[in-house]
């Protein structure tokens, strides 16, 4: 969580100074606020603050005891006692105003060494809860106050130089320790956010893969079942509108309907098997290839269509299976559309190509010779063919011709 996102959780006094305020990283602990929007302390916070308070109180008592022994001025002793007590209580404000607390205690510490313990806690809290910019500004000021303090209130048990060095070492250690803890927390937050981002990206990739798989299955279902069901519709319509047809023709149409229904059922079972978990579905059926294009054309001829196949592919045995299946599906959809929208018209299926130049599939039909009734269709077949050709690295175009016919032309790459 960034500083800006976090600021609405803070009291107005802290949110008004975003350059200095930088909340504790979200990885340290969950943020809890009360009804007024102030950050509530957790049990861990209370324990840590209590330990810091006891440390400040112990240091204050040691300094006050020395003041009793070596200082005969009772007013100075009372001053140290009051200042030491107030500094210990101020430790509880270290999370809310670490910069102000550290600078204030450093200033008061010039006149009273009783705030030494509370000052160490404040310096440590400043380095933990504020960015380096705030530490870089407040640090030199506190160091300057620490250098002045031994001259204003010298320690009777040691020299001024030793007091200055000891004070600087303690301040620098507190600053370094706090900055180290802050960097560790930020590293933890960065690693956690990176892991969360990786999980999110993995979920998105999985969702995208599932969506692409669903689209591929839907495209396959349309390409396969539309062809079979169109045969059923055409022959069922023929039986409906020609009840007096010769028995041989009726038997032939019924046989085509039976075979088409059986093939459609097998194709549907195959697709359902793909949707199931591995091992739950039937054995995979052989996928269509360029070699099965002749069977597709023959099936359409048996259904009463006039189809001319012009297959001039060089070295057809080297055609990859995926490329052959795409050619088959394009021809299948073209024949299905011609059967629905141009019944009785002669359809031409032309396939040409060679390794290195690609394969061109063209399905053309002239305008229908008679009126065409209303045929259900949504145009998803041509959309699916375009997507299929694009996924294969090729292109597909379709549209009406000048004489009222329709053409479908696709180019598919074939590596040399």
N, C-alpha and C positions, 0 to 999 in steps of 0.2 A: 504494500500500500504506500503510495507516494505521500509526500508532505501535504500537497494540496488536497488529496482525497481524504486525508486524516484530519484536516483542520476543522471540519464541521463537527467533529467529536469533542473539540477542545473548548474551554472557556474563552470568552471574547478577549480576555487579556492576553492569552497565549496566541490565539489565532491572528491577532492584530500584528504580530511580529513574526511573519513566516520566514524571514531570512535567518533569524537566530534560532527559531524553534525547529527542532527535528525530532519527532517522537521516537520512542523506542521501536526497533524493528518489530514487525508483526510476528517474526519467528520466535521472539523471546517469550511472549505470552499473549493470550487473547485479550483484546481491548474490551473493557467493560466500563460503561458510563452510568451515572445516576440520572435522576429525572431532570437535573439542571444541565446535563451534558458534560459533567466533570468526570474525569477518569477515576474509577474506583480501584482501590488497592485489593489485590488478591491476598490470599493467606501467605503466599511466598513473599509478596511485597512487604507485608507487615513484619514477617520474620527478619527480612534483610534490613529494613529500616530500624527495627529494634536493636539488632546487633550493631549497626552503625551508631545509634544513639548511646548504647552502652560503651562503645569504644571512645566516643567523644567525651562522655562523662568520666571515664577512667583517666583519660589524658588531662581533663580539666582538674580533677582532684589531685593528680600528681603535681601539676603546676601550682595549684593553690596551696598545697602543703609546703612546697618549696618557698612560696611567697611568705608563708607564715614564719618559716625558719630564718630567711635571709633579709626580710624587709620589715623594718620596724614601724613603718608608716601604716597604721591601721586603715586609713582611708584607701590607700592603694590596694590593700588586701581585700577590703569590702568591694572595691571596684572589680577586682579580678573574680571574686565570687559571683557577683551579679552578671558580669559579662560571660563567665563560663556557663552559668545556668541558662542564660538566654541563647547562647550559641548551641548548646546541646538541644534545646527545644527547636531551634531553627533547622536542625538536621532533618526534621520531618517535612520541610519545604523543599528539599533538594530536588525532587522530581518536577515540581511546578516551576520554580524559578532558579535553576542551577547557576545561570550566569550572574544574576543579581546577588544570589547568596554567596557565591565564591568571591566576587569583588568586595561585597560588604564585609565578609569575615576577614579578608586579607587586609582591608583598611583598618578594621577594629583591632586586628592582631598586631598592628604596629604599637599600640598602646597597652595591649594585654596579651601575654603569651597563653592565657587560659583558653583561647579559642583554637589552639594548635590542632587538637584532635578533630574538632568540627571543621576546620579549614581543610584538612587532608580529605575528609569525607566529601566536602563540597567540591574540591578540585577533581577528585575521582568521578563524582557524579557529573560534573561539567564535561569531562572527556567522554563519558559513556553516552550521555543524552543529547549532546549537541555536536554538530558537524565540525570539521577541522577549522572552518572559517571563524567560528565563534571562539574556539580554543586558541587560535593564532592571535586573536585580538585581546582576549582576556588574559592569556598566559603571561606575556611580558609585563603586564600591569601587576599581576600577582607576584611575579618574580621581583619586580622593583620594590614592592611593599615588603617582601621577605628580606631583601637586602637592607632596607632601612630599619626594620624592627630591632635587630641586635644593638643598633646604636641608640635607639630610644629607650628600650628596656633590656639592657645587657643581662646576660645570665652570669650570676656570681661564681658559678662552678666551672665555667669554661671561657675561652677567649672569644673576642668578637669575630675574628676570622673563622674560627671553628664553628661558631654559631651560624655564620652566613653560609658556609659550605654545607653544614648539616641541613639547614633549612632548604637550600636549593636542591640538594639531593632528594630530600623527601618530596618536595613539590614535583620534581621531574619524574620520580618513580610513580607518584600517584597519577600524573598525567599520562605517562606511558602505559601504565597498567589499564587505565580506563580506555585509552584509545585502542589497545589491543583487544579488549573485550568487545568494544563497539565494532571493530573490523571483523571479529569472529561472528558476531550476530548478523552483520550485513552479509557475510559470506554464506551463512546458513540460510538466510532469506533468499539470496540469489540462487543457491542450489535448489531450494524448495520450489521457487518459482520456475526454474528451468525444468525441474522434474514435472511440475504441474503442466507446463507448456508442452513438454514432450508427450505426456499422457493425452492432453487435449488434441495435439496433432495426430497422435496414433488413432484416437477415436474418430477424428475427421477422416483420416485415410481409410479406416475400416468402413465408415458410413459411405464414403465415396465408392469404395470397392463394392459394397452391397448394392448401391444404387446402379452402378454400371452392370453388375451381374443381373439385377432385376430387369434393366433395360434390354440386355442381351437376350434374356429368356423371353421377355415380351415380344421382342423382334422375331425371335425364332418361332414362337407360338403363332404369330401372325403369318409369317412366311409359309409355315407348314400347314396349319389348319385352314387358312383362307383358301388355299388351293384345293384341299379335299372338300371343304364345305361348299365351295363354288360348284364343283362337280355334282354334289348332291342336289344343290338348288336348281341347277340347269336341268338335270334329268327328272327331278321331281316335278318341275314346272311343265316339262314336256308330257309327262304322264297325266298331269292335271288337265292340260288344254287339248290333249289328243286322246280322249278315252277310247275312241274307236280305232286306234292304231292296230296294225297287224300284231298277232301274238308274238311273233319272233322279235319284232322291234321292242315290244313291251318287255319281253324277257331280257333282251340285251340291255335296256335301260335299267331294269331292276338289278341286273348283275353288276352294272357299273356303280349303282347306288350302294349295293351291298359291299363291293370291294372298297369303294371310297370311304364308307363308314368304318369298315374294318381297319383300313390304313390310318384314318383319322384317330381312331381309338388307340392304335398302337403308338402313334406319334404323341398323343396326349399322355399316355402312360410313361413314355420315355421322358417327357418334360417334367412330369410329376416326380419321376425317379431322380431327376437332377435336383429338384427342390428338397428332397429328403436328405437325411444324413447318409454318409457313405455306408454302403452295405445294406441299406433298407430297400433300395429300389431294384428294378430288374436289370439284367445285363444290358449294357449300352448297345444300341443298334448301330450298324455301320452308318457313318455320315455320308451324305451325298457328295460326289466329286464331279469333275468334268466328264469322267467316263460314264456317269449315270445320266448325262444330259439326253442321250438318245432315248432312254427309258421314259424320261419325262415327256419328251415330244410324242412318243408312241402312245403314252397314256392319254395325252390331250387329243390325239387323233381318234383314239377309241371312243372318246367322249363326244365325237362329232365335229371337232374343230379341224380346219384346214391349216396345217402348219408346215412351213418350209424351213428346214434346218440347213444352215450353211456354216459348217464347222471347218475352219481353215487354220487351226492352231498348229504351229510347227512344233514337232517333238512333244506331243501331248502327254507322253509318259513322264516327262520331267516337270509337269505342272505341279506345284506344291498343293498339298491337300487343302490348306486354308484358302488358297486362291481358287481352286476348283470348286470348293463349297460356296464361295461368294458368287462365282459365275452362275452356278446352278440356282442359287436363291434369286438372283436378279432375273434370270430367264423365267423362273417359276412365277414370280410376281407379275412379270410382264404378260405371260400367258393368262394368268388369273384375271388381270384387268381387261385384257382383250376379250376374254370369254364373257365377262359381265357387261361390258360397255359396247362391244362390237360383235355380237353373235352372228355367225355366218360369214364373217369377213376372214380373208386369208391372212394369216400372221406369219411374218418372217422373223426368224431368230438367226442372227449372224454373229459368229464368234471368230475373231481373228487375233493373232498375236504371236509373239516369239520372245524368247529370253532376251532381256536387255531393253526391249521396246515396250513391253507390257501387253495386256490383253484388253481388247475392246469388245464389249457385249452390246448388241443393238437388237431391240425388239420393236418392230414396226407393224402397224395394222392400218388399213385404209378406213374410210368412213363406213359405218354399218349400212348394209343394203336396204334395210327396212327400219321401221320404228322400234325404238328400244324402250321398254317399260322402266319403271322406277326400280333401280337396283340399289340396295343398301350399301353404303360405303362411307368411310370417314377420312380417306386419304392418308391413313396412318401407314399403309403399305409403302407408298412412295417415300414418305418421310423416313421410314425404317431403312429402305434401300439406300437413301442418301447417307444416312448415318453409317450404315454398314460399309459403303464404299469409302467414306471419309476415314473410318477407323482402319481400313486396309491401306490407307495412303493414296487412294485414288480420288475420282470425282464422278458425279452422276448428274445428268441433265435429262429433263423430260418436258413434254409439252405437246400441244396440238400442232398438226401439220396444215399446210395450206388447203389441202383437199378434204379437210374434216377428219382426217385420221389422227393417230397418236403415235408418238415415238418415245422410246426410252433408250438412252445411250450412256454407257458407263465405261470408264477407263480405269484399269487396275494395274499397279506396278508388278513387274515380274523381273526379279534380279537375274543377271546373266550368270 
